[in-house]
Amino acid sequence: MINKVGVVSRCDKPRAVGVAKDIVEHLQKKLDVCVDPGTASELGVEGTPVGQMRQQGVDVVIAIGGDGTVLRAIQHMDDPLPVLGVNMGTVGFLVDVDAEDAIQTVDSILPGFQADERFRLDVWINDAKLPPATNEVVIITAHPAKILAYKVWVDDHKLEELRADGLVIATPTGSTAYAMSAGGPIVDPRVDAAVVVPLAPFKLSSRPWAVPGHSRIKVELLLPDKEAVVVVDGQYSQVISSDDVIRIEKASKPARFVRINDDGFYEKVKSKLY
């Protein structure tokens, strides 16, 4: 039984804010609602940071926008609440509900729902921890048309040493995003694995790898005076140099998504990508 709902929207998109307004006004007649500060400002109500919604007793977060809106919401939560994504016209994999069906779907989960857990990746640059990744960690050249050289280790075993534009390390959730566009495999979310996908490698034998989900992955840049950028879920980025080491491991707290149908992952892939 849901007693309190959080609402997040892409507040720079008037249509998303309009849908958020309709959902908030509908739900306020039934239960307590928390709204993220950006959306709250547009609606003229008090806001609650997403990272504080669990402490405020929120049971589920409704994210209105695209995959980026969902990923931003999850990234702000240390122990992510279940998220229900409302699609505002994109081909998002994390937004299952069409805007016109949003209120009906929200009402259907109020008595209770099931949540699917998806593992995330913890990321460190040297000893500094970055936000966890639900989709992927991308290490990419900081200067267009300039190639990187790097070495990849998995559990202290050297996996690859090559030159390329960059590297994607993705979860099964992220296997249908950047990693897929770069030639990586589509991975069923039930598979406990991460994928390592070079971006435009200058090496004929270089191919994507699938490694156990519990692997400790380490990436080192090999060319001195070369800069790269580490990007987490397309939401957070940091410039690094050849003196820095990137470490990636499975996070202890998963992302959680509200399950609204039983069509399954394969049907979703066919409906979104074919």
Buried (B, 14 or more C-beta within 10 A) or exposed (E): EBEBBBBBBBBEBEBBBBBBBBBBEBBEEEEBBBBBBBBBBBBEBEBBEBBEBBEEEBBBBBBBBBBBBBBBBBBBBEEBBBBBBBBBEEEBBBBBBEBEBBBEBBEEBBEEBEBBEBBBBBBBBEEEEBBBBBBBBBBBBBEEEEBBBBBBBBEEEEBBBBBBBBBBBBBBBBBBBBBBEBBBBBBEBEEEBBBBBBBEBEEEEBEBBBBEBEBEBBBBBEBEEBBBBBBBBBBBEBEBEBEBBBBBBBBEBBBBBBBBEEEEBEEBBEEEEE
